[in-house]
């Protein structure tokens, strides 16, 4: 059976899985963008012999990039000395069948067993919410290096000593979502999050409510407020159980950790007010509560109460917070 990437897996997870399966893959990165282009620098996709994961914008740009990547794989299979890396300039005009009018510079890297070290470091950095910078010599098969900080904060091309380098800023790629509640809204949210770059730990004290099959990026566990302490730091918490009492107990435990990227509680403004009073009676400061708690949840302007509608609004809010966090981290570098 031929290799196929997991549904919803990000480029880093796909590269790791392909390597573990001894499957050749090419990482394609938008290294520079001039004018109007479908994706900005740092967009990536992974291409195999008969599959691809993620996207650099679709259309003829992506089709041609896939052809280039597969040509690299084919050449490497017959010539071990063939170039593993290259940069290709693609003009998004009539010749490519696109009307954006800009120019995309794409970096191509053949990934194999020799890349295991830096791939694992990126996985660990992603889990720790840490940004790393890949410094890739595009005209050489020499090993790339990793750096922890970057003064500019965006992926780009660099000329140094007549050699061209890809300076690839790799921000944390996935949201670590901890979702309490497997009711209708929880089910709809998991369905929505399955297609997004995130990992979901899904907890409910009722084992029988979980579906028989789960998306690849979701782990379902029996759990309640006693399981809050073992979850990762900087997580995105969603609390929407079948019980207000359980909601409160989970919320209190999460707020006392004081290390969340986002804490969302399903409910109305009156539920929020009631919970805030009770939390203050339990000794939590109003500043800590207001700084951490989002309730009601979901982006403004979406009033529907159907589970799928709530899921869309909440997923959009998670992405807003995630992007804001990434931009803040870049600005601080």
N, C-alpha and C positions, 0 to 999 in steps of 0.2 A: 504494500500500500504506500503510495507516494505521500510525502510530507505535505501537510496543510496547516497554516497558522491558525491559532485559536481565534474564534470570533471575538472581536472587541479588544484583543491584545495590542499593546502599543509596540512601537518599532523596537524598543529595547528588549521586551519580552520575546518578540518574534525572532530577533537575532540570537538570543540565548537558546531558544527552542530549536532553531535551525542548526546551530552549532552542536547541540547535544545529539541531534539526529544525524550528524555528519552530512548535512545538506548545504550545498554551496548557496551563498546569498550575497547580494550587493546592496550596500547602504547608499542611497541617493539623497544628497542634501542640497537644498537651495543655499548656495554659498554667497551669492550676491544677486541683488535685484535692482535693475535700472528701469525707472519709469513704472508703468502699470504692468504688474505680473499677478498671476493667480494666487501665489503664496509668497510670503516674505522670507528673508534669510532665517535659517533654522528649521524650516519645514523639511520633513523627512519621509521617505518611504523605503520599504525593503522589498527587493525583487529576487525571486527564485527562478528556477528553470521553467516552472509552469504555474507560478502563483505570485501574488504581490500582497503587501499589507501596508495600510496607511496611504497617504496621498500627498502629492506635491501640487495638486490643483486640477487634475483631470485634463480632458481634451487632448489635442495632438501633442502638446508639450509632454504630457505624461506618457502617451503611447510611444513617443520617440525615446524618452528616457528609459522605458522598459526594454525597448529593443537594444539600446546601448548597453544596458546592464546585462542582458542575456548574452550579448556578444562577448562581454568580458568573461562571463562564466564559461562559455563555450571555448574561448581561446585558452583559458587557464587549464581546462581539462586536457588539452593536447600539448601545452607548452608551459612547463613549470616556471620558466623565466619570464613569462609574459607580464606586462605591467599590471599591477593590482589596483592602481589608482590613476585617476585622470580628472581633468576639468573640461567640461564641454559648454561652450557658449551657444545659447539658443535664442534667436530673435523671434519674438512673438508677433510676426507679421504674416503677410499673405503666403510666404513660402512654407510656413508651418500650419497654415489653415486657421490661424487665430488672429483676432483683431485687437488684442490688448495694446499692442504697440511698444511694449517694453522689451527688455532683454533679461533672461534668466541665466545665471552661471551655475551649473550643476556640478557638484563633486561626486564622483563614483568611487566606492571602496569595496573591493572584494574581501569578504569576511570569512576567516577560517579558524582553525584551532589555535593559531598563533595569537589571535585576538582575545583569548579567554580571559587574560589578566585584566585588561582595561574594561571589558564588558562586565565582569564581576564587580569591579570598583564602581562602575556607574550604577549597577543595581543597588549596591549598598548605599551610595550617595542618594539615590532616589528615595529609598526607604527613610533615610535620615533627613529628607527635605533639603539636601545640599546641592548647590550648583557646582559643576565641574566644567573645565574647559579642555576639549580635545585639541591638541596641536598636531596636525596631520601633514606630513610632507607629501604633496600631491605628485611630485615628479620622482619619487623614490619609494621603494618598498621597505624602507627603514621603519622600525617600530615608531608608532606615535607616542606622544607623552601626554600626561594629564597634569593640569594645574588647578589650584583650588580657587583662585580669584582672577578677575578680569577687569581691567580698568574701563573698558568700553561697554561690555555687557551684552553684545550681540554677535551673532555668527557673521563671519566676514572672511575675505581673502586677504593675504598679506604677502608681499614680496620681501625676501630677505636673502642677501648674498646670491642674487640671481636665481633663487629658488622660490617656488610658490607654495604657500602653506594655507591650509584650511584651519582657521581658528574657530572652532565649533563650540559655542556656549550651550551646554546641556543643562537646562533647568529641570527640577523635579517634574517628571512626566505624568505622574498619577496622583489623583486624590485618594487619600486613605479615608474611606467612608465607613463609619460605624453606625448602623441603622438598627434601632430597636423598634420592633413591631412588624408583624407579618399579616396584618389585615389588608383590606382592599387598597388603601393608599400605599402601604408598604410593598405590596405585590406590584402595583403600577410603577412605583419608584424603581424597584429592582429591574423591571423590564426596561425602563428608560436608561438607567445607569449602566446596563449591560453593554450598551453601544458607545459609552463614553470612556475616556482614558482614566479609569479609576479601579481601585480594588475595594470591594464591599464585604465587610463582615456584618452578617445579618443575624440578629438575635431576637428570640422570643421564648418565653417560658412554656409555650404550648408547642410541643414537638410536631404535633399532627397537622399544623397549619402550613408548613413549608411545602412547596410543590415537589413533585417527584424528581424533576430534573432542574438543574440550575445553570445559569450562564457560566462561562469559563472564569470570569473575574469576580464571582460571588461565592462566599463560603457561608453556609447556614449553620448556626449553632444554637443549642438550647441555652438560654441565658437570661439574666435579670440584672438588677443593680449591683449584685455581687460580682459581676463580670466586668464592671467599668474599669477597675484598677489595672487589669492586664492588657488593655488596649493600647495601641501606639500613641506617642505624643504627636501633637500637631495634626490630629485627626479632624475630620469633618463629621460632627455628630448630628444625627437625626433621631428625634424621640417622638414616636407616634404609635404608642401601644394601645391596647384595648382598654386600659385602666388608667384613670387620672391619678390614682394612688401610686401606681407603678411609674407613671410618667414623672411624678414629683420625686420619687426616690432616686430614679436614674439621673434626673436633672441635678439634684443636689450633689450626687456623687461626681458628676462630670464637672460642675462648677467648682467644686472644692479642689479638683486637680489643677485648675487654672493653667492649662497648657493646650487648649483646643484652638484649632484654626477657625472653627465655626461651631456654634451650638444652636441647632434649630429645634424648636418645640412646636408641634402642631397645636392649634387652638386659637381662640378669639382673644381680643384685647382684654375682656373680662377674666379669662383664664389666666392670662399673663399677670394681671393685677393681683389676682388671688394667690398665684404662685410666688410672686415677688414678696408679698406680705409674709407668707409662710417661711420663705427662705431667710428673710431678715430676722424673723423670730428664731430661726435656727442659728443665727450668728453671722450670716454672710453679709458683707457690706453692700450697700446699694451701688457703689461704684463698680464693684466686681461683677455684680449681676448685670447691670446695664451695659458694661463693656463686653460681656460675653454672650448674653442671651439674645437670640432672634426669635420673636414670637409676636404676631403670627409669622408664618414662614411663606416664602415665595416672592417673586418679583411683583412690584406694584403694577396695577392695571389689569390683572387677570382675576376676575371675580368668580369664575366657575368653581363649583364644589365637587364636580365629578373627579374620581380618583385619578384618571389619566390627565385631566387638566391641572390638578394640584401637582402631579408628578412633573409635568412640563415646567410649571412655575418654580418649583423647588430646585429642579436640576439646573435651570437657568441661573438661579440665585447662587448655587454652589459654584458654578463656572465663573460668575462675576467675582465672587470672593477669591477664588483660586487665581484668576488673572490679576486681580489687584495685589494679591500677595506676591506673585511673581514679579510684577512691575516694581513693587516696593523693595524687594530683595535686590533687583538689578540696580535701582537708584542708590542703594546703600553701598554698593561695591565701589 
